[in-house]
Amino acid sequence: MRIGLLADLHANREAVEACLEALRQAGCTRYAFLGDFVGYGGDPGWVVDTVRGHVAEGSVAVLGNHDEAACSPPEAPGNLHMNAEARAAIDWTRGRLDAGQVAFLRALPLQVTEADRLYVHANAWAPERWSYVASRLAASRSLDATPQRLTFCGHVHDPALYYSQPGDAAHFDPHAGVAIPLLPGRRWLAIAGACGQPRDGNPAASCAWLDTEGDRLTFLRVPYDHEGAAARVREAGLPEALALRLLAGA
């Protein structure tokens, strides 16, 4: 089976459509959506409905911090800790989600285990605290917190791959389109990168897919209409910085 991995979709319809098509062409028949379906972008309802539809067909989805914020009162601690642009986008998003969409987000689990895999938005040691896996030390901490051999997460917005070794986990930056053998003697943590808001200087959407039979992981970069997505952000009256970020991929 081939499982498509998408994280940080961030209400970006154009990017989600492009990634789903690329993953379909790669042979994916099932998906794991790794949180943050709303926030920043101009199409939160469409993205939530798309994820919900795939979950109804057997895919997996987990809660992200922006999803939690959109279902919480503006004065909730998670909202107050966001920067001004993120908070403005969440405030706007609340008025664009219907009751069914909010109920779907509220019911999402923080993490899902399946076979030898863990799916989580932020990390395995305290998923509800939204701490980042942005270093070898943090990757080691997350790997140590679960017995699963493979951990898939998002939250960081940059694609990355870590594997266990004596001391802190090893890290390398994956190359798009190159299948990586997940050697059975190691434990692995993969960050799929951001589908809806890349931040590594490349505006192309990021996603990945897992071949469970061949035990291989392939990262993808998918060009999409990021100018159209930026226009949707501007049409919504969201902060200009959010549109510029899509154009620059940073």
Secondary structure, 3 states (H helix, E strand, C coil): CEEEEEECCCCCHHHHHHHHHHHHHCCCCEEEECCCCCCCCCCHHHHHHHHHHHHHCCCEECCCHHHHHHCCCCCCHHHHCCCHHHHHHHHHHHCCCCHHHHHHHHCCCCEEEECCEEEECCCCCCHHHCCCCCCHHHHHHHHHCCCCCEEEECCCCCCEEEECCCCCCEEECCCCCCEEECCCCCCEEEECCECCCCCCCCCCEEEEEEECCCCEEEEEEECCCHHHHHHHHHHCCCCHHHHHHHHHCC
